[in-house]
Amino acid sequence: MINHPNRAKKAAEEIPVVVTTEHRGVFFGYASDTSGDVIHLRAARNCIYWSHGVRGFIGLAATGPDKQSKVGPAADIEVRKITSVIKCTPEATAAWEAAPWAK
């Protein structure tokens, strides 16, 4: 039984995304709203390097980083000066969660 206005509200669904910035930042994380000038990412990771086999930053959303990639640890962040937001596939999300850092 819903008898309180706050109980009727559904939490915004988070989606896994890759976000790029004007300063060439490439971030993965979970966002519930990607419509503004600032995107809040939960458990965000920064991709410092990806190999030729990833096939560019869109490949990071399609298949995710590979074993040669360098992906930083997770943190909650705000991203500004956004140039693109790309929804990740389940395959890419799993690869990002593995957080590879080539040595």
Contacts in CASP RR format, 6 or more apart in sequence:
PFRMAT RR
TARGET T0000
AUTHOR 0000-0000-0000
METHOD contacts of the structure
MODEL  1
MINHPNRAKKAAEEIPVVVTTEHRGVFFGYASDTSGDVIHLRAARNCIYW
SHGVRGFIGLAATGPDKQSKVGPAADIEVRKITSVIKCTPEATAAWEAAP
WAK
2 8 0 8 1.000
11 32 0 8 1.000
12 32 0 8 1.000
12 33 0 8 1.000
13 32 0 8 1.000
14 30 0 8 1.000
14 31 0 8 1.000
14 32 0 8 1.000
14 42 0 8 1.000
15 30 0 8 1.000
15 31 0 8 1.000
15 32 0 8 1.000
15 34 0 8 1.000
15 87 0 8 1.000
15 88 0 8 1.000
16 28 0 8 1.000
16 29 0 8 1.000
16 30 0 8 1.000
16 87 0 8 1.000
16 88 0 8 1.000
16 92 0 8 1.000
16 93 0 8 1.000
16 96 0 8 1.000
17 28 0 8 1.000
17 29 0 8 1.000
17 30 0 8 1.000
17 31 0 8 1.000
17 34 0 8 1.000
17 39 0 8 1.000
17 41 0 8 1.000
17 61 0 8 1.000
17 85 0 8 1.000
17 86 0 8 1.000
17 87 0 8 1.000
17 88 0 8 1.000
18 26 0 8 1.000
18 27 0 8 1.000
18 28 0 8 1.000
18 29 0 8 1.000
18 57 0 8 1.000
18 60 0 8 1.000
18 61 0 8 1.000
18 84 0 8 1.000
18 85 0 8 1.000
18 86 0 8 1.000
18 88 0 8 1.000
18 92 0 8 1.000
19 26 0 8 1.000
19 27 0 8 1.000
19 28 0 8 1.000
19 29 0 8 1.000
19 31 0 8 1.000
19 34 0 8 1.000
19 39 0 8 1.000
19 41 0 8 1.000
19 79 0 8 1.000
19 82 0 8 1.000
19 84 0 8 1.000
19 85 0 8 1.000
19 86 0 8 1.000
20 26 0 8 1.000
20 27 0 8 1.000
20 57 0 8 1.000
20 82 0 8 1.000
20 83 0 8 1.000
20 84 0 8 1.000
20 86 0 8 1.000
21 27 0 8 1.000
21 79 0 8 1.000
21 80 0 8 1.000
21 81 0 8 1.000
21 82 0 8 1.000
21 83 0 8 1.000
22 81 0 8 1.000
22 82 0 8 1.000
22 83 0 8 1.000
23 81 0 8 1.000
25 46 0 8 1.000
26 46 0 8 1.000
26 47 0 8 1.000
26 50 0 8 1.000
26 57 0 8 1.000
26 60 0 8 1.000
27 41 0 8 1.000
27 44 0 8 1.000
27 45 0 8 1.000
27 46 0 8 1.000
27 47 0 8 1.000
27 77 0 8 1.000
27 79 0 8 1.000
28 41 0 8 1.000
28 44 0 8 1.000
28 45 0 8 1.000
28 47 0 8 1.000
28 60 0 8 1.000
28 71 0 8 1.000
28 88 0 8 1.000
28 96 0 8 1.000
29 41 0 8 1.000
29 42 0 8 1.000
29 43 0 8 1.000
29 44 0 8 1.000
29 45 0 8 1.000
29 96 0 8 1.000
30 41 0 8 1.000
30 42 0 8 1.000
30 43 0 8 1.000
31 39 0 8 1.000
31 40 0 8 1.000
31 41 0 8 1.000
31 42 0 8 1.000
31 85 0 8 1.000
32 40 0 8 1.000
33 39 0 8 1.000
33 40 0 8 1.000
34 85 0 8 1.000
36 82 0 8 1.000
37 80 0 8 1.000
37 82 0 8 1.000
38 78 0 8 1.000
38 79 0 8 1.000
38 80 0 8 1.000
39 78 0 8 1.000
39 79 0 8 1.000
39 82 0 8 1.000
39 85 0 8 1.000
40 76 0 8 1.000
40 77 0 8 1.000
40 78 0 8 1.000
40 79 0 8 1.000
41 76 0 8 1.000
41 77 0 8 1.000
41 78 0 8 1.000
41 79 0 8 1.000
42 76 0 8 1.000
43 74 0 8 1.000
43 75 0 8 1.000
43 76 0 8 1.000
44 74 0 8 1.000
44 75 0 8 1.000
44 76 0 8 1.000
44 77 0 8 1.000
44 79 0 8 1.000
45 71 0 8 1.000
45 72 0 8 1.000
45 73 0 8 1.000
45 74 0 8 1.000
45 96 0 8 1.000
45 99 0 8 1.000
46 71 0 8 1.000
46 72 0 8 1.000
47 60 0 8 1.000
47 65 0 8 1.000
47 69 0 8 1.000
47 70 0 8 1.000
47 71 0 8 1.000
47 72 0 8 1.000
48 70 0 8 1.000
48 71 0 8 1.000
48 72 0 8 1.000
49 68 0 8 1.000
49 69 0 8 1.000
49 70 0 8 1.000
49 102 0 8 1.000
50 56 0 8 1.000
50 57 0 8 1.000
50 60 0 8 1.000
50 65 0 8 1.000
50 66 0 8 1.000
50 68 0 8 1.000
50 69 0 8 1.000
50 70 0 8 1.000
51 66 0 8 1.000
51 68 0 8 1.000
51 69 0 8 1.000
53 66 0 8 1.000
54 60 0 8 1.000
54 63 0 8 1.000
54 64 0 8 1.000
54 65 0 8 1.000
54 66 0 8 1.000
54 69 0 8 1.000
55 62 0 8 1.000
55 63 0 8 1.000
57 84 0 8 1.000
57 86 0 8 1.000
58 86 0 8 1.000
59 92 0 8 1.000
60 86 0 8 1.000
60 92 0 8 1.000
60 96 0 8 1.000
61 86 0 8 1.000
61 87 0 8 1.000
61 88 0 8 1.000
61 89 0 8 1.000
61 92 0 8 1.000
62 89 0 8 1.000
62 91 0 8 1.000
62 92 0 8 1.000
63 89 0 8 1.000
63 91 0 8 1.000
63 92 0 8 1.000
63 95 0 8 1.000
64 88 0 8 1.000
64 91 0 8 1.000
64 92 0 8 1.000
64 95 0 8 1.000
64 96 0 8 1.000
65 71 0 8 1.000
65 95 0 8 1.000
65 96 0 8 1.000
65 100 0 8 1.000
66 95 0 8 1.000
66 100 0 8 1.000
67 100 0 8 1.000
67 102 0 8 1.000
68 100 0 8 1.000
68 102 0 8 1.000
69 100 0 8 1.000
69 101 0 8 1.000
69 102 0 8 1.000
70 100 0 8 1.000
70 101 0 8 1.000
70 102 0 8 1.000
71 96 0 8 1.000
71 99 0 8 1.000
71 100 0 8 1.000
71 101 0 8 1.000
72 99 0 8 1.000
72 101 0 8 1.000
73 99 0 8 1.000
74 99 0 8 1.000
88 96 0 8 1.000
END
